[in-house]
Amino acid sequence: MLPKSRRLFRQDFLVVKSHGRTHRSPHLSLVIQPNQFGYSRVSVVTSAKLDKRAVVRNKLRRRIYGCLKDFTAGADLIVFPFKSAILLTPEQLKTELWQALKPVTNT
């Protein structure tokens, strides 16, 4: 789990969702917006549409937070995983996330 300073809370979440740029990959969708901090803040949205079991949703959320622990691009990031992301191994998920973030970190 990320520390509180690295999490994106509701007020900032709404701003990022409305003004951020969207990037899609086969297993997830990202909304990203640069911030004035020297570190990134992350939020992962796992709705009941992914799976009805909270255990499965929370496991996916923890995996995504773990993969983004080292992401320091100075941006606010919202991750919306798709159902297919549940079946990915942690290594595949990390590769998918970093491939989706590659265009973001180069701009």
C-alpha positions as CSV (number, residue, x, y, z in Angstrom):
1,M,0.0,0.0,0.0
2,L,1.2,3.5,-0.7
3,P,1.6,6.1,2.0
4,K,-1.2,8.7,2.3
5,S,0.9,11.4,0.7
6,R,1.1,9.2,-2.5
7,R,-2.6,8.5,-2.8
8,L,-5.0,10.6,-4.7
9,F,-8.1,11.7,-2.7
10,R,-11.6,12.5,-3.9
11,Q,-11.3,16.3,-4.5
12,D,-8.1,15.8,-6.6
13,F,-9.5,12.6,-8.1
14,L,-12.4,14.6,-9.7
15,V,-10.0,17.2,-11.1
16,V,-7.7,14.6,-12.6
17,K,-10.7,12.7,-14.1
18,S,-12.2,15.7,-15.7
19,H,-8.9,17.4,-17.0
20,G,-6.5,14.5,-17.4
21,R,-5.4,12.7,-20.5
22,T,-6.6,9.2,-21.1
23,H,-4.4,6.3,-22.2
24,R,-5.7,2.8,-22.9
25,S,-4.0,-0.5,-23.1
26,P,-5.5,-4.0,-23.6
27,H,-6.0,-4.6,-19.8
28,L,-6.4,-1.1,-18.3
29,S,-7.1,2.5,-18.8
30,L,-5.1,5.4,-17.3
31,V,-6.0,9.0,-16.7
32,I,-2.9,11.1,-16.0
33,Q,-2.3,14.8,-15.3
34,P,0.9,16.5,-14.3
35,N,1.1,17.9,-10.8
36,Q,3.3,20.5,-9.1
37,F,4.7,18.0,-6.6
38,G,8.0,16.2,-7.1
39,Y,6.3,12.8,-6.8
40,S,3.3,11.0,-8.2
41,R,-0.1,10.4,-6.6
42,V,-2.1,7.3,-7.6
43,S,-5.6,6.0,-7.3
44,V,-6.9,2.6,-8.5
45,V,-10.6,2.2,-9.2
46,T,-11.9,-1.4,-9.0
47,S,-15.7,-1.5,-9.2
48,A,-18.0,-4.4,-8.6
49,K,-18.2,-4.8,-12.4
50,L,-14.7,-6.4,-12.3
51,D,-15.7,-9.1,-9.9
52,K,-18.4,-9.4,-7.3
53,R,-15.9,-10.7,-4.7
54,A,-14.2,-7.9,-2.8
55,V,-11.2,-10.2,-2.1
56,V,-10.4,-10.3,-5.9
57,R,-10.9,-6.6,-6.4
58,N,-8.6,-5.7,-3.4
59,K,-6.0,-8.2,-4.5
60,L,-5.9,-6.5,-7.9
61,R,-5.8,-3.1,-6.4
62,R,-2.8,-4.1,-4.1
63,R,-0.9,-5.5,-7.1
64,I,-1.4,-2.3,-9.1
65,Y,-0.3,-0.2,-6.2
66,G,2.8,-2.4,-5.8
67,C,3.7,-2.0,-9.4
68,L,3.4,1.8,-9.2
69,K,5.4,2.1,-6.0
70,D,8.4,3.2,-8.1
71,F,6.6,5.5,-10.5
72,T,8.0,9.0,-9.8
73,A,7.0,11.1,-12.9
74,G,5.4,13.9,-10.9
75,A,1.9,13.2,-12.1
76,D,-1.5,12.3,-10.7
77,L,-2.6,9.0,-12.0
78,I,-5.9,7.1,-12.0
79,V,-5.9,3.4,-13.0
80,F,-9.1,1.7,-14.2
81,P,-8.3,-2.0,-14.7
82,F,-10.5,-4.2,-17.0
83,K,-11.8,-7.7,-16.2
84,S,-8.9,-9.2,-18.1
85,A,-6.4,-7.7,-15.7
86,I,-7.5,-10.1,-13.0
87,L,-6.0,-13.0,-14.9
88,L,-2.6,-11.4,-15.4
89,T,0.4,-12.5,-13.3
90,P,2.1,-9.8,-11.2
91,E,4.9,-9.7,-13.7
92,Q,2.6,-9.3,-16.7
93,L,0.6,-6.6,-14.9
94,K,3.8,-4.6,-14.1
95,T,4.9,-4.9,-17.8
96,E,1.4,-3.8,-19.0
97,L,1.4,-0.8,-16.6
98,W,4.9,0.4,-17.5
99,Q,4.2,-0.1,-21.3
100,A,1.0,2.1,-20.9
101,L,3.0,4.7,-18.9
102,K,5.9,4.8,-21.4
103,P,4.4,7.5,-23.7
104,V,3.4,9.5,-20.6
105,T,6.9,9.6,-19.1
106,N,8.5,10.5,-22.5
107,T,6.3,13.6,-22.9
